[in-house]
Amino acid sequence: MRTTLTLDPDVAVKAKRSAARLGKSFKVVVNDALRAGLELSEKPKSKPYRTKAFPMGLKSGYSLDNIGELLAQVEGEDYK
C-alpha cells in the first residue's frame, strides 16, 4: 500500500542511520520499526500490583481512641 507519511526530523535521521547500518532499505527499516511498535502496543497490559490487607489487631491494654496516649505507651513519654 502506498501512503504519505510525515516523519519528525529526528525519527527520519534515526531510520536513515539504521538503514545504512543494517544494509536495508529505508522502507524496510520503517516497516520493521512500525511492526515492532504496533505489536508492543497491542499486547495486553500487565495487571496492577495488588497486596492483600491483613488485620494486625492491637495488643490488649492499648486503645486507638487517644493516639497521644497510645504513642506515650508504645514509645515512652519522649515520643515527640
PyMOL Python script that loads the backbone (N, CA, C, O; Angstrom):
from pymol import cmd

cmd.read_pdbstr("""\
ATOM      1  N   MET A   1       0.840  -1.170   0.000  1.00  0.00           N
ATOM      2  CA  MET A   1       0.000   0.000   0.000  1.00  0.00           C
ATOM      3  C   MET A   1       0.885   1.233   0.000  1.00  0.00           C
ATOM      4  O   MET A   1       1.847   1.309   0.764  1.00  0.00           O
ATOM      5  N   ARG A   2       0.582   2.154  -0.812  1.00  0.00           N
ATOM      6  CA  ARG A   2       1.347   3.390  -0.896  1.00  0.00           C
ATOM      7  C   ARG A   2       0.601   4.462  -0.122  1.00  0.00           C
ATOM      8  O   ARG A   2      -0.602   4.647  -0.302  1.00  0.00           O
ATOM      9  N   THR A   3       1.324   5.167   0.741  1.00  0.00           N
ATOM     10  CA  THR A   3       0.732   6.258   1.513  1.00  0.00           C
ATOM     11  C   THR A   3       1.806   7.289   1.801  1.00  0.00           C
ATOM     12  O   THR A   3       2.998   6.995   1.715  1.00  0.00           O
ATOM     13  N   THR A   4       1.392   8.470   2.136  1.00  0.00           N
ATOM     14  CA  THR A   4       2.334   9.526   2.500  1.00  0.00           C
ATOM     15  C   THR A   4       2.397   9.579   4.022  1.00  0.00           C
ATOM     16  O   THR A   4       1.372   9.608   4.703  1.00  0.00           O
ATOM     17  N   LEU A   5       3.612   9.589   4.532  1.00  0.00           N
ATOM     18  CA  LEU A   5       3.829   9.605   5.972  1.00  0.00           C
ATOM     19  C   LEU A   5       4.825  10.708   6.276  1.00  0.00           C
ATOM     20  O   LEU A   5       5.903  10.757   5.683  1.00  0.00           O
ATOM     21  N   THR A   6       4.475  11.584   7.187  1.00  0.00           N
ATOM     22  CA  THR A   6       5.384  12.658   7.582  1.00  0.00           C
ATOM     23  C   THR A   6       6.082  12.255   8.873  1.00  0.00           C
ATOM     24  O   THR A   6       5.440  12.043   9.902  1.00  0.00           O
ATOM     25  N   LEU A   7       7.397  12.152   8.803  1.00  0.00           N
ATOM     26  CA  LEU A   7       8.199  11.770   9.961  1.00  0.00           C
ATOM     27  C   LEU A   7       8.810  13.006  10.597  1.00  0.00           C
ATOM     28  O   LEU A   7       9.165  13.962   9.907  1.00  0.00           O
ATOM     29  N   ASP A   8       8.927  12.980  11.900  1.00  0.00           N
ATOM     30  CA  ASP A   8       9.668  14.038  12.577  1.00  0.00           C
ATOM     31  C   ASP A   8      11.122  13.935  12.141  1.00  0.00           C
ATOM     32  O   ASP A   8      11.601  12.840  11.848  1.00  0.00           O
ATOM     33  N   PRO A   9      11.831  15.062  12.095  1.00  0.00           N
ATOM     34  CA  PRO A   9      13.216  15.036  11.617  1.00  0.00           C
ATOM     35  C   PRO A   9      14.120  14.055  12.369  1.00  0.00           C
ATOM     36  O   PRO A   9      14.937  13.373  11.750  1.00  0.00           O
ATOM     37  N   ASP A  10      13.984  13.978  13.697  1.00  0.00           N
ATOM     38  CA  ASP A  10      14.844  13.082  14.461  1.00  0.00           C
ATOM     39  C   ASP A  10      14.547  11.616  14.144  1.00  0.00           C
ATOM     40  O   ASP A  10      15.456  10.786  14.132  1.00  0.00           O
ATOM     41  N   VAL A  11      13.274  11.298  13.886  1.00  0.00           N
ATOM     42  CA  VAL A  11      12.896   9.925  13.547  1.00  0.00           C
ATOM     43  C   VAL A  11      13.450   9.564  12.170  1.00  0.00           C
ATOM     44  O   VAL A  11      13.945   8.456  11.967  1.00  0.00           O
ATOM     45  N   ALA A  12      13.367  10.494  11.234  1.00  0.00           N
ATOM     46  CA  ALA A  12      13.882  10.244   9.892  1.00  0.00           C
ATOM     47  C   ALA A  12      15.388   9.993   9.925  1.00  0.00           C
ATOM     48  O   ALA A  12      15.887   9.098   9.243  1.00  0.00           O
ATOM     49  N   VAL A  13      16.108  10.782  10.718  1.00  0.00           N
ATOM     50  CA  VAL A  13      17.563  10.597  10.825  1.00  0.00           C
ATOM     51  C   VAL A  13      17.887   9.228  11.408  1.00  0.00           C
ATOM     52  O   VAL A  13      18.771   8.533  10.906  1.00  0.00           O
ATOM     53  N   LYS A  14      17.174   8.834  12.471  1.00  0.00           N
ATOM     54  CA  LYS A  14      17.419   7.522  13.073  1.00  0.00           C
ATOM     55  C   LYS A  14      17.118   6.393  12.101  1.00  0.00           C
ATOM     56  O   LYS A  14      17.860   5.413  12.032  1.00  0.00           O
ATOM     57  N   ALA A  15      16.034   6.529  11.354  1.00  0.00           N
ATOM     58  CA  ALA A  15      15.667   5.489  10.392  1.00  0.00           C
ATOM     59  C   ALA A  15      16.705   5.388   9.278  1.00  0.00           C
ATOM     60  O   ALA A  15      17.069   4.288   8.861  1.00  0.00           O
ATOM     61  N   LYS A  16      17.175   6.519   8.802  1.00  0.00           N
ATOM     62  CA  LYS A  16      18.199   6.512   7.740  1.00  0.00           C
ATOM     63  C   LYS A  16      19.503   5.901   8.249  1.00  0.00           C
ATOM     64  O   LYS A  16      20.151   5.133   7.539  1.00  0.00           O
ATOM     65  N   ARG A  17      19.883   6.245   9.476  1.00  0.00           N
ATOM     66  CA  ARG A  17      21.104   5.668  10.060  1.00  0.00           C
ATOM     67  C   ARG A  17      20.968   4.155  10.227  1.00  0.00           C
ATOM     68  O   ARG A  17      21.897   3.405   9.930  1.00  0.00           O
ATOM     69  N   SER A  18      19.799   3.713  10.706  1.00  0.00           N
ATOM     70  CA  SER A  18      19.572   2.269  10.873  1.00  0.00           C
ATOM     71  C   SER A  18      19.609   1.557   9.530  1.00  0.00           C
ATOM     72  O   SER A  18      20.164   0.463   9.423  1.00  0.00           O
ATOM     73  N   ALA A  19      19.033   2.159   8.517  1.00  0.00           N
ATOM     74  CA  ALA A  19      19.034   1.557   7.178  1.00  0.00           C
ATOM     75  C   ALA A  19      20.456   1.395   6.671  1.00  0.00           C
ATOM     76  O   ALA A  19      20.808   0.355   6.113  1.00  0.00           O
ATOM     77  N   ALA A  20      21.269   2.416   6.863  1.00  0.00           N
ATOM     78  CA  ALA A  20      22.658   2.345   6.409  1.00  0.00           C
ATOM     79  C   ALA A  20      23.448   1.314   7.205  1.00  0.00           C
ATOM     80  O   ALA A  20      24.222   0.543   6.638  1.00  0.00           O
ATOM     81  N   ARG A  21      23.250   1.301   8.516  1.00  0.00           N
ATOM     82  CA  ARG A  21      23.981   0.371   9.379  1.00  0.00           C
ATOM     83  C   ARG A  21      23.593  -1.073   9.101  1.00  0.00           C
ATOM     84  O   ARG A  21      24.447  -1.959   9.115  1.00  0.00           O
ATOM     85  N   LEU A  22      22.310  -1.316   8.848  1.00  0.00           N
ATOM     86  CA  LEU A  22      21.819  -2.677   8.630  1.00  0.00           C
ATOM     87  C   LEU A  22      21.910  -3.127   7.171  1.00  0.00           C
ATOM     88  O   LEU A  22      21.737  -4.305   6.859  1.00  0.00           O
ATOM     89  N   GLY A  23      22.181  -2.179   6.296  1.00  0.00           N
ATOM     90  CA  GLY A  23      22.229  -2.524   4.878  1.00  0.00           C
ATOM     91  C   GLY A  23      20.852  -2.847   4.315  1.00  0.00           C
ATOM     92  O   GLY A  23      20.725  -3.645   3.387  1.00  0.00           O
ATOM     93  N   LYS A  24      19.829  -2.227   4.875  1.00  0.00           N
ATOM     94  CA  LYS A  24      18.458  -2.433   4.422  1.00  0.00           C
ATOM     95  C   LYS A  24      17.931  -1.122   3.844  1.00  0.00           C
ATOM     96  O   LYS A  24      18.497  -0.053   4.073  1.00  0.00           O
ATOM     97  N   SER A  25      16.851  -1.224   3.101  1.00  0.00           N
ATOM     98  CA  SER A  25      16.251  -0.010   2.553  1.00  0.00           C
ATOM     99  C   SER A  25      15.524   0.753   3.656  1.00  0.00           C
ATOM    100  O   SER A  25      15.144   0.200   4.688  1.00  0.00           O
ATOM    101  N   PHE A  26      15.348   2.050   3.393  1.00  0.00           N
ATOM    102  CA  PHE A  26      14.628   2.903   4.332  1.00  0.00           C
ATOM    103  C   PHE A  26      13.221   2.358   4.563  1.00  0.00           C
ATOM    104  O   PHE A  26      12.739   2.333   5.695  1.00  0.00           O
ATOM    105  N   LYS A  27      12.571   1.926   3.500  1.00  0.00           N
ATOM    106  CA  LYS A  27      11.213   1.392   3.579  1.00  0.00           C
ATOM    107  C   LYS A  27      11.148   0.179   4.503  1.00  0.00           C
ATOM    108  O   LYS A  27      10.233   0.072   5.319  1.00  0.00           O
ATOM    109  N   VAL A  28      12.111  -0.733   4.383  1.00  0.00           N
ATOM    110  CA  VAL A  28      12.125  -1.946   5.215  1.00  0.00           C
ATOM    111  C   VAL A  28      12.331  -1.588   6.681  1.00  0.00           C
ATOM    112  O   VAL A  28      11.670  -2.141   7.560  1.00  0.00           O
ATOM    113  N   VAL A  29      13.240  -0.669   6.940  1.00  0.00           N
ATOM    114  CA  VAL A  29      13.520  -0.269   8.323  1.00  0.00           C
ATOM    115  C   VAL A  29      12.284   0.382   8.950  1.00  0.00           C
ATOM    116  O   VAL A  29      11.942   0.079  10.093  1.00  0.00           O
ATOM    117  N   VAL A  30      11.617   1.268   8.219  1.00  0.00           N
ATOM    118  CA  VAL A  30      10.421   1.925   8.752  1.00  0.00           C
ATOM    119  C   VAL A  30       9.320   0.896   8.992  1.00  0.00           C
ATOM    120  O   VAL A  30       8.671   0.924  10.038  1.00  0.00           O
ATOM    121  N   ASN A  31       9.101  -0.006   8.045  1.00  0.00           N
ATOM    122  CA  ASN A  31       8.065  -1.030   8.221  1.00  0.00           C
ATOM    123  C   ASN A  31       8.377  -1.949   9.400  1.00  0.00           C
ATOM    124  O   ASN A  31       7.478  -2.294  10.167  1.00  0.00           O
ATOM    125  N   ASP A  32       9.641  -2.349   9.552  1.00  0.00           N
ATOM    126  CA  ASP A  32      10.016  -3.204  10.680  1.00  0.00           C
ATOM    127  C   ASP A  32       9.797  -2.490  12.020  1.00  0.00           C
ATOM    128  O   ASP A  32       9.312  -3.088  12.981  1.00  0.00           O
ATOM    129  N   ALA A  33      10.158  -1.214  12.069  1.00  0.00           N
ATOM    130  CA  ALA A  33      10.001  -0.443  13.303  1.00  0.00           C
ATOM    131  C   ALA A  33       8.517  -0.264  13.639  1.00  0.00           C
ATOM    132  O   ALA A  33       8.123  -0.403  14.797  1.00  0.00           O
ATOM    133  N   LEU A  34       7.705   0.041  12.643  1.00  0.00           N
ATOM    134  CA  LEU A  34       6.270   0.178  12.877  1.00  0.00           C
ATOM    135  C   LEU A  34       5.655  -1.142  13.316  1.00  0.00           C
ATOM    136  O   LEU A  34       4.822  -1.178  14.222  1.00  0.00           O
ATOM    137  N   ARG A  35       6.063  -2.209  12.677  1.00  0.00           N
ATOM    138  CA  ARG A  35       5.534  -3.532  13.021  1.00  0.00           C
ATOM    139  C   ARG A  35       5.868  -3.874  14.473  1.00  0.00           C
ATOM    140  O   ARG A  35       5.004  -4.334  15.219  1.00  0.00           O
ATOM    141  N   ALA A  36       7.105  -3.652  14.866  1.00  0.00           N
ATOM    142  CA  ALA A  36       7.532  -3.960  16.240  1.00  0.00           C
ATOM    143  C   ALA A  36       6.779  -3.083  17.247  1.00  0.00           C
ATOM    144  O   ALA A  36       6.329  -3.570  18.284  1.00  0.00           O
ATOM    145  N   GLY A  37       6.645  -1.795  16.939  1.00  0.00           N
ATOM    146  CA  GLY A  37       5.946  -0.893  17.849  1.00  0.00           C
ATOM    147  C   GLY A  37       4.471  -1.233  17.967  1.00  0.00           C
ATOM    148  O   GLY A  37       3.902  -1.171  19.057  1.00  0.00           O
ATOM    149  N   LEU A  38       3.853  -1.591  16.857  1.00  0.00           N
ATOM    150  CA  LEU A  38       2.429  -1.946  16.894  1.00  0.00           C
ATOM    151  C   LEU A  38       2.202  -3.247  17.651  1.00  0.00           C
ATOM    152  O   LEU A  38       1.205  -3.381  18.361  1.00  0.00           O
ATOM    153  N   GLU A  39       3.104  -4.198  17.511  1.00  0.00           N
ATOM    154  CA  GLU A  39       2.971  -5.457  18.259  1.00  0.00           C
ATOM    155  C   GLU A  39       3.052  -5.202  19.758  1.00  0.00           C
ATOM    156  O   GLU A  39       2.303  -5.794  20.534  1.00  0.00           O
ATOM    157  N   LEU A  40       3.960  -4.324  20.163  1.00  0.00           N
ATOM    158  CA  LEU A  40       4.073  -3.994  21.595  1.00  0.00           C
ATOM    159  C   LEU A  40       2.833  -3.291  22.109  1.00  0.00           C
ATOM    160  O   LEU A  40       2.377  -3.559  23.221  1.00  0.00           O
ATOM    161  N   SER A  41       2.285  -2.393  21.304  1.00  0.00           N
ATOM    162  CA  SER A  41       1.119  -1.636  21.769  1.00  0.00           C
ATOM    163  C   SER A  41      -0.142  -2.494  21.809  1.00  0.00           C
ATOM    164  O   SER A  41      -1.102  -2.141  22.495  1.00  0.00           O
ATOM    165  N   GLU A  42      -0.157  -3.615  21.086  1.00  0.00           N
ATOM    166  CA  GLU A  42      -1.330  -4.487  21.076  1.00  0.00           C
ATOM    167  C   GLU A  42      -1.308  -5.539  22.177  1.00  0.00           C
ATOM    168  O   GLU A  42      -2.325  -6.177  22.450  1.00  0.00           O
ATOM    169  N   LYS A  43      -0.158  -5.722  22.807  1.00  0.00           N
ATOM    170  CA  LYS A  43      -0.069  -6.704  23.886  1.00  0.00           C
ATOM    171  C   LYS A  43      -0.861  -6.212  25.086  1.00  0.00           C
ATOM    172  O   LYS A  43      -0.846  -5.019  25.390  1.00  0.00           O
ATOM    173  N   PRO A  44      -1.553  -7.116  25.772  1.00  0.00           N
ATOM    174  CA  PRO A  44      -2.318  -6.683  26.942  1.00  0.00           C
ATOM    175  C   PRO A  44      -1.381  -6.175  28.035  1.00  0.00           C
ATOM    176  O   PRO A  44      -0.291  -6.706  28.248  1.00  0.00           O
ATOM    177  N   LYS A  45      -1.831  -5.156  28.701  1.00  0.00           N
ATOM    178  CA  LYS A  45      -1.048  -4.588  29.803  1.00  0.00           C
ATOM    179  C   LYS A  45      -1.093  -5.537  30.992  1.00  0.00           C
ATOM    180  O   LYS A  45      -2.086  -6.232  31.206  1.00  0.00           O
ATOM    181  N   SER A  46      -0.021  -5.562  31.755  1.00  0.00           N
ATOM    182  CA  SER A  46       0.002  -6.421  32.939  1.00  0.00           C
ATOM    183  C   SER A  46      -0.946  -5.861  33.994  1.00  0.00           C
ATOM    184  O   SER A  46      -1.239  -4.666  34.023  1.00  0.00           O
ATOM    185  N   LYS A  47      -1.407  -6.736  34.841  1.00  0.00           N
ATOM    186  CA  LYS A  47      -2.322  -6.324  35.904  1.00  0.00           C
ATOM    187  C   LYS A  47      -1.570  -5.488  36.924  1.00  0.00           C
ATOM    188  O   LYS A  47      -0.390  -5.736  37.175  1.00  0.00           O
ATOM    189  N   PRO A  48      -2.234  -4.497  37.520  1.00  0.00           N
ATOM    190  CA  PRO A  48      -1.563  -3.698  38.542  1.00  0.00           C
ATOM    191  C   PRO A  48      -1.217  -4.551  39.762  1.00  0.00           C
ATOM    192  O   PRO A  48      -1.929  -5.496  40.103  1.00  0.00           O
ATOM    193  N   TYR A  49      -0.125  -4.202  40.399  1.00  0.00           N
ATOM    194  CA  TYR A  49       0.327  -4.929  41.584  1.00  0.00           C
ATOM    195  C   TYR A  49      -0.645  -4.693  42.724  1.00  0.00           C
ATOM    196  O   TYR A  49      -0.997  -3.552  43.022  1.00  0.00           O
ATOM    197  N   ARG A  50      -1.067  -5.741  43.342  1.00  0.00           N
ATOM    198  CA  ARG A  50      -2.009  -5.653  44.464  1.00  0.00           C
ATOM    199  C   ARG A  50      -1.451  -6.425  45.662  1.00  0.00           C
ATOM    200  O   ARG A  50      -0.797  -7.456  45.506  1.00  0.00           O
ATOM    201  N   THR A  51      -1.718  -5.912  46.837  1.00  0.00           N
ATOM    202  CA  THR A  51      -1.367  -6.627  48.060  1.00  0.00           C
ATOM    203  C   THR A  51      -2.637  -6.845  48.867  1.00  0.00           C
ATOM    204  O   THR A  51      -3.588  -6.068  48.778  1.00  0.00           O
ATOM    205  N   LYS A  52      -2.640  -7.881  49.632  1.00  0.00           N
ATOM    206  CA  LYS A  52      -3.787  -8.166  50.487  1.00  0.00           C
ATOM    207  C   LYS A  52      -3.548  -7.539  51.860  1.00  0.00           C
ATOM    208  O   LYS A  52      -2.452  -7.613  52.415  1.00  0.00           O
ATOM    209  N   ALA A  53      -4.582  -6.935  52.379  1.00  0.00           N
ATOM    210  CA  ALA A  53      -4.506  -6.346  53.712  1.00  0.00           C
ATOM    211  C   ALA A  53      -4.896  -7.397  54.750  1.00  0.00           C
ATOM    212  O   ALA A  53      -5.837  -8.165  54.550  1.00  0.00           O
ATOM    213  N   PHE A  54      -4.189  -7.418  55.816  1.00  0.00           N
ATOM    214  CA  PHE A  54      -4.475  -8.342  56.919  1.00  0.00           C
ATOM    215  C   PHE A  54      -4.671  -7.540  58.192  1.00  0.00           C
ATOM    216  O   PHE A  54      -3.880  -6.642  58.484  1.00  0.00           O
ATOM    217  N   PRO A  55      -5.701  -7.844  58.947  1.00  0.00           N
ATOM    218  CA  PRO A  55      -5.885  -7.118  60.214  1.00  0.00           C
ATOM    219  C   PRO A  55      -4.765  -7.503  61.181  1.00  0.00           C
ATOM    220  O   PRO A  55      -4.530  -8.680  61.452  1.00  0.00           O
ATOM    221  N   MET A  56      -4.096  -6.496  61.682  1.00  0.00           N
ATOM    222  CA  MET A  56      -2.975  -6.776  62.574  1.00  0.00           C
ATOM    223  C   MET A  56      -3.405  -6.731  64.029  1.00  0.00           C
ATOM    224  O   MET A  56      -2.702  -7.227  64.910  1.00  0.00           O
ATOM    225  N   GLY A  57      -4.546  -6.141  64.271  1.00  0.00           N
ATOM    226  CA  GLY A  57      -5.036  -6.091  65.643  1.00  0.00           C
ATOM    227  C   GLY A  57      -4.205  -5.158  66.502  1.00  0.00           C
ATOM    228  O   GLY A  57      -3.204  -4.596  66.056  1.00  0.00           O
ATOM    229  N   LEU A  58      -4.625  -5.010  67.692  1.00  0.00           N
ATOM    230  CA  LEU A  58      -3.936  -4.165  68.650  1.00  0.00           C
ATOM    231  C   LEU A  58      -3.766  -4.970  69.926  1.00  0.00           C
ATOM    232  O   LEU A  58      -4.706  -5.609  70.400  1.00  0.00           O
ATOM    233  N   LYS A  59      -2.570  -4.933  70.475  1.00  0.00           N
ATOM    234  CA  LYS A  59      -2.316  -5.689  71.695  1.00  0.00           C
ATOM    235  C   LYS A  59      -3.260  -5.231  72.800  1.00  0.00           C
ATOM    236  O   LYS A  59      -3.658  -4.067  72.862  1.00  0.00           O
ATOM    237  N   SER A  60      -3.601  -6.161  73.657  1.00  0.00           N
ATOM    238  CA  SER A  60      -4.504  -5.810  74.764  1.00  0.00           C
ATOM    239  C   SER A  60      -3.837  -4.772  75.660  1.00  0.00           C
ATOM    240  O   SER A  60      -2.625  -4.789  75.870  1.00  0.00           O
ATOM    241  N   GLY A  61      -4.652  -3.885  76.171  1.00  0.00           N
ATOM    242  CA  GLY A  61      -4.137  -2.817  77.020  1.00  0.00           C
ATOM    243  C   GLY A  61      -3.901  -1.529  76.265  1.00  0.00           C
ATOM    244  O   GLY A  61      -3.637  -0.500  76.887  1.00  0.00           O
ATOM    245  N   TYR A  62      -3.986  -1.548  74.941  1.00  0.00           N
ATOM    246  CA  TYR A  62      -3.806  -0.350  74.129  1.00  0.00           C
ATOM    247  C   TYR A  62      -5.144   0.024  73.498  1.00  0.00           C
ATOM    248  O   TYR A  62      -5.985  -0.839  73.246  1.00  0.00           O
ATOM    249  N   SER A  63      -5.329   1.315  73.247  1.00  0.00           N
ATOM    250  CA  SER A  63      -6.567   1.797  72.645  1.00  0.00           C
ATOM    251  C   SER A  63      -6.233   2.823  71.568  1.00  0.00           C
ATOM    252  O   SER A  63      -5.313   3.625  71.730  1.00  0.00           O
ATOM    253  N   LEU A  64      -6.984   2.796  70.468  1.00  0.00           N
ATOM    254  CA  LEU A  64      -6.783   3.768  69.401  1.00  0.00           C
ATOM    255  C   LEU A  64      -7.592   5.041  69.626  1.00  0.00           C
ATOM    256  O   LEU A  64      -7.547   5.954  68.802  1.00  0.00           O
ATOM    257  N   ASP A  65      -8.321   5.110  70.720  1.00  0.00           N
ATOM    258  CA  ASP A  65      -9.165   6.269  70.990  1.00  0.00           C
ATOM    259  C   ASP A  65      -8.341   7.527  71.276  1.00  0.00           C
ATOM    260  O   ASP A  65      -8.786   8.631  70.962  1.00  0.00           O
ATOM    261  N   ASN A  66      -7.165   7.387  71.856  1.00  0.00           N
ATOM    262  CA  ASN A  66      -6.318   8.531  72.170  1.00  0.00           C
ATOM    263  C   ASN A  66      -4.920   8.225  71.625  1.00  0.00           C
ATOM    264  O   ASN A  66      -4.150   7.501  72.256  1.00  0.00           O
ATOM    265  N   ILE A  67      -4.599   8.771  70.464  1.00  0.00           N
ATOM    266  CA  ILE A  67      -3.326   8.472  69.794  1.00  0.00           C
ATOM    267  C   ILE A  67      -2.147   8.956  70.627  1.00  0.00           C
ATOM    268  O   ILE A  67      -1.124   8.275  70.707  1.00  0.00           O
ATOM    269  N   GLY A  68      -2.278  10.117  71.243  1.00  0.00           N
ATOM    270  CA  GLY A  68      -1.190  10.629  72.070  1.00  0.00           C
ATOM    271  C   GLY A  68      -0.855   9.682  73.205  1.00  0.00           C
ATOM    272  O   GLY A  68       0.316   9.420  73.478  1.00  0.00           O
ATOM    273  N   GLU A  69      -1.864   9.179  73.853  1.00  0.00           N
ATOM    274  CA  GLU A  69      -1.660   8.221  74.946  1.00  0.00           C
ATOM    275  C   GLU A  69      -1.061   6.925  74.422  1.00  0.00           C
ATOM    276  O   GLU A  69      -0.179   6.341  75.051  1.00  0.00           O
ATOM    277  N   LEU A  70      -1.541   6.481  73.276  1.00  0.00           N
ATOM    278  CA  LEU A  70      -1.009   5.252  72.680  1.00  0.00           C
ATOM    279  C   LEU A  70       0.470   5.407  72.358  1.00  0.00           C
ATOM    280  O   LEU A  70       1.261   4.510  72.653  1.00  0.00           O
ATOM    281  N   LEU A  71       0.858   6.528  71.756  1.00  0.00           N
ATOM    282  CA  LEU A  71       2.275   6.769  71.448  1.00  0.00           C
ATOM    283  C   LEU A  71       3.113   6.823  72.717  1.00  0.00           C
ATOM    284  O   LEU A  71       4.227   6.302  72.756  1.00  0.00           O
ATOM    285  N   ALA A  72       2.579   7.447  73.740  1.00  0.00           N
ATOM    286  CA  ALA A  72       3.311   7.526  75.007  1.00  0.00           C
ATOM    287  C   ALA A  72       3.520   6.132  75.573  1.00  0.00           C
ATOM    288  O   ALA A  72       4.588   5.843  76.112  1.00  0.00           O
ATOM    289  N   GLN A  73       2.517   5.256  75.461  1.00  0.00           N
ATOM    290  CA  GLN A  73       2.634   3.901  75.979  1.00  0.00           C
ATOM    291  C   GLN A  73       3.634   3.092  75.162  1.00  0.00           C
ATOM    292  O   GLN A  73       4.417   2.324  75.721  1.00  0.00           O
ATOM    293  N   VAL A  74       3.613   3.261  73.850  1.00  0.00           N
ATOM    294  CA  VAL A  74       4.456   2.424  72.981  1.00  0.00           C
ATOM    295  C   VAL A  74       5.885   2.943  72.929  1.00  0.00           C
ATOM    296  O   VAL A  74       6.829   2.156  72.994  1.00  0.00           O
ATOM    297  N   GLU A  75       6.060   4.270  72.812  1.00  0.00           N
ATOM    298  CA  GLU A  75       7.393   4.816  72.595  1.00  0.00           C
ATOM    299  C   GLU A  75       7.957   5.539  73.829  1.00  0.00           C
ATOM    300  O   GLU A  75       9.098   6.002  73.813  1.00  0.00           O
ATOM    301  N   GLY A  76       7.179   5.629  74.857  1.00  0.00           N
ATOM    302  CA  GLY A  76       7.656   6.339  76.049  1.00  0.00           C
ATOM    303  C   GLY A  76       7.167   7.783  76.001  1.00  0.00           C
ATOM    304  O   GLY A  76       6.638   8.237  74.986  1.00  0.00           O
ATOM    305  N   GLU A  77       7.345   8.479  77.080  1.00  0.00           N
ATOM    306  CA  GLU A  77       6.849   9.854  77.169  1.00  0.00           C
ATOM    307  C   GLU A  77       7.600  10.819  76.252  1.00  0.00           C
ATOM    308  O   GLU A  77       7.093  11.907  75.981  1.00  0.00           O
ATOM    309  N   ASP A  78       8.779  10.461  75.769  1.00  0.00           N
ATOM    310  CA  ASP A  78       9.576  11.360  74.927  1.00  0.00           C
ATOM    311  C   ASP A  78       9.342  11.084  73.440  1.00  0.00           C
ATOM    312  O   ASP A  78      10.262  11.242  72.637  1.00  0.00           O
ATOM    313  N   TYR A  79       8.128  10.676  73.060  1.00  0.00           N
ATOM    314  CA  TYR A  79       7.877  10.297  71.670  1.00  0.00           C
ATOM    315  C   TYR A  79       7.924  11.484  70.706  1.00  0.00           C
ATOM    316  O   TYR A  79       8.094  11.282  69.503  1.00  0.00           O
ATOM    317  N   LYS A  80       7.777  12.717  71.203  1.00  0.00           N
ATOM    318  CA  LYS A  80       7.815  13.903  70.329  1.00  0.00           C
ATOM    319  C   LYS A  80       9.236  14.214  70.063  1.00  0.00           C
ATOM    320  O   LYS A  80       9.535  15.172  69.349  1.00  0.00           O
TER     321      LYS A  80
END
""", "prot")
cmd.dss("prot")
cmd.show_as("cartoon", "prot")
cmd.util.cbc("prot")
cmd.orient("prot")
